[in-house]
C-alpha cells in the first residue's frame, strides 16, 4: 500500500511562521543514501495522510526532482493545539529490504473472557519486520478468538504476514496471553473481644466514680 503526497522543496530563506500562517508546514526528508531536503507540505493534507498511513505505510512524495518513497519518522506537535508543527520523513531505497516497526491490530473476541475465569493480556503492540518497501504491511492482524482456555497464548511465530515479510524476534515470544482472574477476598471484620470491652467499660465507670468523689 502506497499513499501519494504532494510536497514542494523549501527555500532556506522562507520564514517558518509565514509558512504556517498560510496553512503550510515544514518538513525534512533524509535517509542513508539521501541528503537532507527541506520541504513544505499542506498541513491539513499531511494530517489526513498521517492518520491514514501512520508510521508503517510507504508514502510517495510528488513534486521533487524525482518521486521519493518515505516513511513518517517523527512528528512534532503543538502541545496545546495538538497541530503538527514539523515532520521528519525517512527516505527508503526502492527494491531494497528495510527493517521497521509495524503496529499489531487485535481483532475478534476471546471466548475465554466470557467464562469469567481468564483475562487477556496484550504483551506486544508492535513488532519489527524486514521486507521490501512495496511489501511493508500497514499493520498485522492478531485474531484473539483462538483464546479459549486458561494459559492459551499467541506467539510471534503464530502471526500471519504476507510473502516477503519477516518478523524479527524470537518465535516463542508471547504477543497475547491468558491469565487466571484473581478473586478478591473480602476482609473479615476482627472478632470482638468481650473481655476487653468489659474491662474498658469497668475502667470508665471507676473513672466516673473518682470524678464524683473529687466534686464532693
C-alpha positions as CSV (number, residue, x, y, z in Angstrom):
1,X,0.0,0.0,0.0
2,X,1.4,3.4,-1.1
3,X,-0.1,6.8,-0.4
4,X,0.9,9.8,-2.5
5,X,1.6,13.2,-1.0
6,X,2.3,16.5,-2.8
7,X,5.3,18.5,-1.5
8,X,7.5,21.4,-2.6
9,X,11.2,22.0,-2.0
10,X,11.6,24.8,0.6
11,X,13.8,27.8,0.2
12,X,16.1,28.1,3.2
13,X,15.2,31.8,3.5
14,X,11.5,31.2,3.9
15,X,10.2,32.1,7.4
16,X,8.5,29.2,9.2
17,X,5.9,31.5,10.7
18,X,4.9,32.7,7.3
19,X,4.5,29.1,6.1
20,X,2.3,28.2,9.0
21,X,0.2,31.3,8.6
22,X,-0.5,30.2,5.0
23,X,-1.6,26.7,6.1
24,X,1.7,25.1,5.2
25,X,4.2,23.1,7.4
26,X,7.9,22.5,7.2
27,X,9.4,19.0,7.0
28,X,12.7,17.4,6.1
29,X,13.4,14.2,4.1
30,X,16.6,12.2,4.8
31,X,17.9,8.7,4.6
32,X,21.0,6.5,4.5
33,X,21.7,7.5,0.9
34,X,19.6,10.6,0.7
35,X,20.9,14.1,1.6
36,X,18.5,16.1,3.7
37,X,16.0,18.1,1.7
38,X,13.9,20.8,3.3
39,X,10.3,20.6,2.0
40,X,6.9,22.2,2.5
41,X,3.6,20.3,2.9
42,X,0.0,21.5,3.1
43,X,-0.7,21.0,6.9
44,X,-4.3,19.7,6.5
45,X,-3.4,17.2,3.8
46,X,-0.4,15.9,5.8
47,X,-2.6,15.4,8.9
48,X,-5.0,13.4,6.8
49,X,-2.2,11.3,5.3
50,X,-0.6,10.8,8.8
51,X,-3.8,9.4,10.3
52,X,-4.3,7.1,7.3
53,X,-0.7,6.0,6.9
54,X,0.7,6.0,10.5
55,X,4.4,5.1,10.7
56,X,4.2,1.8,8.8
57,X,2.9,2.8,5.3
58,X,5.0,3.9,2.4
59,X,4.3,7.5,1.3
60,X,5.4,8.5,-2.2
61,X,6.4,12.2,-2.4
62,X,5.4,14.0,-5.6
63,X,6.8,17.4,-6.6
64,X,10.5,16.9,-6.1
65,X,13.0,16.3,-8.9
66,X,12.3,12.6,-8.7
67,X,9.5,10.7,-6.9
68,X,10.6,9.5,-3.5
69,X,9.3,6.8,-1.1
70,X,9.3,7.7,2.6
71,X,8.1,6.7,6.0
72,X,6.9,9.1,8.7
73,X,9.8,9.0,11.1
74,X,8.9,11.7,13.7
75,X,6.3,14.4,14.1
76,X,6.4,17.5,16.3
77,X,3.1,18.7,17.7
78,X,2.0,22.0,19.3
79,X,1.5,20.8,22.9
80,X,-1.7,23.0,23.3
81,X,-3.4,22.9,20.0
82,X,-2.0,19.4,19.0
83,X,-1.5,20.6,15.5
84,X,1.6,19.3,13.5
85,X,4.5,21.7,13.6
86,X,7.2,19.7,11.8
87,X,7.8,16.3,10.4
88,X,10.8,14.1,9.7
89,X,10.4,11.8,6.7
90,X,12.8,8.8,6.2
91,X,13.6,8.0,2.6
92,X,13.7,4.3,1.8
93,X,15.6,2.7,-1.1
94,X,13.3,1.2,-3.7
95,X,13.5,-2.6,-4.0
96,X,15.9,-3.0,-1.1
97,X,14.9,-4.6,2.2
98,X,14.4,-2.5,5.2
99,X,13.6,-3.1,8.9
100,X,10.9,-1.0,10.7
101,X,8.2,-1.5,13.2
102,X,4.6,-2.4,12.4
103,X,1.6,-2.0,14.7
104,X,-0.5,-5.0,15.8
105,X,-4.2,-4.8,15.3
106,X,-6.2,-7.0,17.6
107,X,-9.4,-8.4,16.1
108,X,-12.2,-10.8,17.2
109,X,-13.3,-11.6,20.7
110,X,-11.6,-14.1,23.1
111,X,-14.1,-16.8,24.3
112,X,-12.1,-17.3,27.5
113,X,-13.2,-13.8,28.7
114,X,-16.9,-14.9,28.6
115,X,-16.1,-17.7,31.1
116,X,-15.1,-15.1,33.7
117,X,-12.1,-17.2,34.6
118,X,-9.4,-15.6,32.4
119,X,-8.1,-12.2,31.4
120,X,-6.5,-11.5,28.0
121,X,-3.2,-9.5,28.4
122,X,-1.6,-7.9,25.4
123,X,2.2,-8.1,25.7
124,X,3.2,-6.6,22.4
125,X,1.6,-3.8,20.5
126,X,4.0,-3.7,17.6
127,X,6.8,-5.8,16.1
128,X,9.8,-5.2,13.9
129,X,9.6,-6.6,10.3
130,X,12.1,-6.8,7.5
131,X,10.9,-6.6,3.9
132,X,11.0,-4.6,0.7
133,X,9.1,-1.2,0.9
134,X,6.5,-2.5,-1.5
135,X,5.7,-5.4,0.8
136,X,5.5,-3.4,4.0
137,X,2.1,-4.1,5.7
138,X,0.3,-1.1,7.3
139,X,-0.5,-3.4,10.3
140,X,-0.6,-7.0,11.3
141,X,-3.9,-8.6,12.5
142,X,-3.9,-10.6,15.7
143,X,-7.1,-12.7,16.0
144,X,-7.8,-13.3,19.7
145,X,-10.8,-15.5,19.0
146,X,-8.4,-18.5,19.3
147,X,-8.0,-17.8,23.0
148,X,-10.4,-20.3,24.6
149,X,-8.8,-21.8,27.7
150,X,-6.6,-20.6,30.6
151,X,-3.0,-20.3,29.7
152,X,-3.7,-20.1,26.0
153,X,-1.4,-17.7,24.2
154,X,-0.5,-16.3,20.8
155,X,3.2,-16.2,20.0
156,X,5.3,-14.3,17.4
157,X,5.5,-17.4,15.3
158,X,1.7,-17.5,15.1
159,X,1.4,-14.1,13.4
160,X,0.3,-14.2,9.8
161,X,2.2,-11.9,7.4
162,X,2.4,-11.7,3.6
163,X,5.1,-13.2,1.4
164,X,8.4,-11.5,1.6
165,X,7.8,-10.2,5.1
166,X,9.9,-11.5,8.0
167,X,9.0,-10.7,11.6
168,X,12.1,-10.1,13.7
169,X,12.4,-11.5,17.3
170,X,12.1,-15.0,18.9
171,X,9.2,-17.1,17.6
172,X,8.4,-18.2,21.1
173,X,8.0,-14.7,22.5
174,X,4.4,-14.1,23.6
175,X,2.2,-11.5,21.9
176,X,-1.0,-12.2,23.9
177,X,-1.5,-14.4,26.9
178,X,-4.5,-15.6,29.0
179,X,-4.1,-15.5,32.8
180,X,-6.4,-16.5,35.6
181,X,-8.6,-13.9,37.2
182,X,-7.6,-13.4,40.8
183,X,-10.5,-13.4,43.2
184,X,-10.5,-10.7,45.7
185,X,-11.1,-12.0,49.2
186,X,-13.3,-9.9,51.4
187,X,-11.5,-8.8,54.6
188,X,-13.3,-10.2,57.6
189,X,-14.0,-7.8,60.4
190,X,-11.9,-8.6,63.5
191,X,-13.9,-10.6,66.2
192,X,-15.0,-8.5,69.2
193,X,-13.2,-9.4,72.4
194,X,-15.9,-9.2,75.0
195,X,-13.4,-9.4,77.9
196,X,-11.6,-6.3,76.6
197,X,-14.9,-4.4,76.3
198,X,-15.9,-5.3,79.9
199,X,-12.5,-4.2,81.2
200,X,-12.8,-0.9,79.3
201,X,-16.3,-0.3,80.5
202,X,-15.4,-1.0,84.1
203,X,-12.4,1.4,83.8
204,X,-14.7,4.2,82.6
205,X,-17.1,3.5,85.5
206,X,-14.3,3.7,88.0
207,X,-13.0,6.8,86.5
208,X,-16.5,8.4,86.7
209,X,-16.8,7.5,90.4
210,X,-13.5,9.1,91.1
211,X,-14.6,12.3,89.5
212,X,-17.7,12.4,91.6
213,X,-15.7,12.0,94.8
214,X,-13.5,14.9,93.8
215,X,-16.5,17.0,93.3
216,X,-18.0,16.3,96.8
